[in-house]
Amino acid sequence: MIKKIRKNIFGEIMEKVLVLGSINIDFVSFSSRYPHPGETFLCNDFGIFQGGKGANQAIALAKLDIPAVMLGKIGNDMLGDFALSSLQKNCVDTTGILKTKTISTGSASIWVNAEGQNSILVYAGANGEVNEAFIEQHEDIFKESSWFLTQFEVPPDAIRLALRLARKNGLKTLIDPAPVRKINDPHIWKSVDYLIPNEIELKELTKTEDIIAGIQILKKQGVKEVIVKLGEKGAGYENNGELVLFPAINVQKVIDTTGAGDCFLAGFLYSMAKNNNIAQAIKTGNLIASYSIQKKGASISFPVKSEIDWNLALK
């Protein structure tokens, strides 16, 4: 039987996480405001970064010393080489990544304003070719893992099959429902242990403005637990009809919120794997995200385990 856990150099038991998702290259422009339609506007800074919610989350996990294996596709091009190199430098297992010759690597054009808020336009590229046949070819990775993490940036048929394989092999499952999309298959929700939408995604999925009502709708559809990200207000979950909210960590200045949600997921999963305590996991997610928003870029801004003040998550 393949062992699904291992110990790091500190003797901590670390469970392997399989991340199915997008692999992009981000082209990021920083400006005082967004340009109006038809307007040419000079930006203050520009950068090219590793991106894609799947790749971001895998890197965020690896920086916390969690064994992470990436399952996805890239193009046979310079952007694909850049993405592969970036993942490997951040100690992500890339054996589940396939280069395709039929389409280019995914990319994203991102605008970041003076308040650190962003608008993102995504080109799926090779991510759109992640299909059921590709998932079936990599079932051995499911057998080696303890957690399965995915988002909605790859085709739904691939996600559906991956969730079935995760359940078959006893993995705990976590979904970041972004970009939000209508779910026509009710069996998907029954395969989800933890669903982590932001407030907008929750409203889109449930067609209600009420957070508690939205959470309860998803639970009735089969989701085991729903944690809602509320931006600068923090994050929370429902307990006995009440929203248990954990405030965001205060920072001196928000530079760029790109990837903050991915950091939150990594922190949440890291804590759940260690302590299996939802309240503590949300606090840890808030903490990890607070480091990301103080720097430019997505994965390049994610903190490594040694630089984190872990006491802040205990308050």
N, C-alpha and C positions, 0 to 999 in steps of 0.2 A: 504493500500500500504506500502511495506517495505521501510524504509528510507535507502538510499544508502550512505548518508554522516553523519558524526558526528563531534563533536568538541573535541579537546584535552584539556588538563588542562590549556592551554594558550589561549583558546577561538578560536583557528585556526580551520577552517573547513577542515576536512580530509576525502578524498574519499577512500573507501575500494578498495583494489587491489586483484584480484583473480590471483594467480600464478599457472599455470599448468606446471609441468616440472619434471626434474630428481632430485632424492634424493640419493646422494652417500656418501661414506666415502672415504676421500683422504689419500693415503699413500705417503708422500712427502719426497724425498731425496734431500739434498742440497750438491752440490759438486762444485769444481772449474771448471769442464767441464763435458761433457757427455762422458760415456764410449764408446769405439769403439766396433764394433761387435766382440764377442768372448773374450772381455777383462773383467777382474774383477778389479773394481776400488773402492777405499774407499771413502765414502762420509763424509762430514764434520758434518752433522747434519741430524736428521730424526724426523718427526712428523706425527701424525695421527689427521686429522681434519675433521670437517663437510664439505661436498662438494656437488657437483651436481649443475648445473647452476640454476635450478629451486629453490632449497633450498637456494643457495647463494643469489639469487635475493630477495627472500622472507625475509631473515634475514637482508639484506641491507636496504630494505624498512622499516622493523620493527624498526631498529636502528635509523631511521629518524622519528620515531613516526607515520608512515603511517600504518593504519590497513591492515594487509596482511594475507590472508588465502591461505594455501598450498593445492594443489590438486595433489596427486601422490600416488605411491605405494612403500612399503618397504618390506623386507623379515621378517619372524618371527624368527629373530636371534639377536645376540648381536650387530651387526652393525646397525640393524634396531632400536634397543632400544637406541643406542647411538645417532642416527640421530633424533629420535623422541624427546628425552630429550633435545638435542641441540636446536632444533627448538622452543620447548616450553620455554626453558630458555631465548630465545631471543624474546619472546612475539609474536611468529607467531601462528596464529590460525591453529591447526592441525586436525580439524574435517573432513577435506577432504582427510586425509591420511588413506589408507587401508593397513593392514598387510596381505601378502599372504604367504601361507604355501608351495607353489609349487616351489619357486625359492628364491635365496638369495638376500640380499640388494645389490644395485649397488655399484661399487667401482671404484676408479681411482688411477693409479700409476703415480706419477708426479716427474719429474726430474727438478731441478732448478739449473742453473749454476751461476757463479760468478757475472754475469751482471744482475741477477734477471730474466732472460728469462726462460721460461719453455717449456717442452715437456710433453704431457699427453697421456696416454693409458687408455681408459675407458672400463669397463665391465658394460653393461646395467643392467643386473640382473632384479630385479622386475620392473624397469622402462619400460622394454620391454613389460610388461603385462598391461600397461595403454591402455585400448581399448575403443571402442565406448559405450559399455554397462556400463562401469565404469563412463564415462562422463555423460551419461543419468541419472545415479543414483544421480548425484550431481547438477542437474539443479537449485535447490533452491539456491545454492551458487552464481550462475550467477545473479539471481534475486536480491540478496543482495549487489552486487558489482557495482562499477562505471567504473573500468578499468580491462582489461584482458591482462595478460602478459604471453608469452610462448617462448619456444626455440625449437630446433629440436632434443632434446635428448629423446623424447618419440615418439611413432609411429605416422606416418602422418595421419592415419585415425582418431585418437583421436584428433589431432590438428584441422583437418578439421571440425569435428563436434563441437568442442569447439568454433571455430570461428563463426560457424552458430548460436550457442546459445548466444554467446556474442552479435552478431548483433541483434538477436531476442529480447534480453533484454536491448538493448540500451547502451552497454558498449563501451568505447573507447578501441581500440586494439593496442598492441605493440608487435612486434616479434623481438627476437634476433636470427638470422638464423645460429645458431651454434649447433652442427657441420654442416657445409654447406652440402646441399643435393639438387639434382635436383628436381624441383617442376613441376610435370606433370599436375596438376590441376590449370588452370588459375584463377579459382574462389577464390583460397586462397589469391592471391595478392589483389583482389578487396575487401577483408574483412579486410585489414590491414591499420590502420591509420598511424602508425609509424613503419618503418623497420629500425633496427639499426645494420648493418653489420660492420665488420672491412674491411680493404682494400682488403685482400685476399678473404674473403667471397663475397664481391661485384664483384670481377673479376670472381669468379667461377659461380656466379649466372647469370652473364650477358655476359660472354665470351669476355670481352673487357678490355684492360689495362687502358683505359681512365676513370677517376673517374666521370667526368661530364656526359659522354656518358652512363656510367653504371647506374647512378642515373636516367637519363632520360628514359632509357629502362624500368626500374622498375616502374616508374611513368606511362608510357604508358600502362603498364600491369595492372594498377589499384591501386598501392600503393599510398596513399595520400601524404606521406612525407618520405624521406630517409635521415637518419643522418649517416655519415660514421665515424667510429673510426679509427684514424690514428696513434695510439700508442704514441710515444714520441712527435709527431708533433701536437697532439691534436685531434680535431674532427671538422666536418663541414657539411654543407648542400648546396644544389644548389638553387640559386636565380637568375632568369633571365639569365640562361646560365653561371653563374659564381659560383665558389666554394667559399663560405663564410667560412673561416677557423678561428677557435678559438684555440689558442695555449694551449698546456698542461701547467699545473702549475709546475713550477720548484721546485724540491725537492733536499735536500742535497745528498741523496744516495738512489738508487733503490735497495731494498732488495729482493722482490718477487712480480712479476706481476700477480700471480695467483689470479683470482677473480676481477681484476681491471675493466674488462669490465662489470662485474655484478654490481659493485659499480657505474660505469658510468650510467648504465640504471636506477638504483635506484635514483640517483641524478637528472637525466633528468626527470623522471616521477614525482618526488617530486615537481620540479619546474613547470612543465606543469600543474599539478593539482592545484597549487596555483596561477600561473600567466598567463598560456596559452601563453607563449612567447618562441618561439623556440630558439632564440639566447641566452636568459638568461638561458634556460634549458640546453643547451649545455655547457655553462660556469659552471653551477652548477654540471653537470655530470663530467666535468674535475676536478673540485674541490674535489668531493667526492672520485674519483678514486685516486687522489694524496695522500690521507691519506692511502689507502689500500696498495700501492706499497712500503711503508716505513716499513712494518712489514711482518713477515713470516705467511704463511697460507692464506686461503681464508676468510671465514666468521669471523674467529677470529681476522682478521686484519681490519675489516670494522669499520669505525668511528661511534660513537653515536652522536646524534644531538648536544649535549651540548659541545662537544670538537671541533667543526668545527668553523673556522674563516670565517663566512659568507661574510664578506666584500671583501674577495678575489674573490668571484664570481661576484662582482659588477664592477670590474675593466675592 
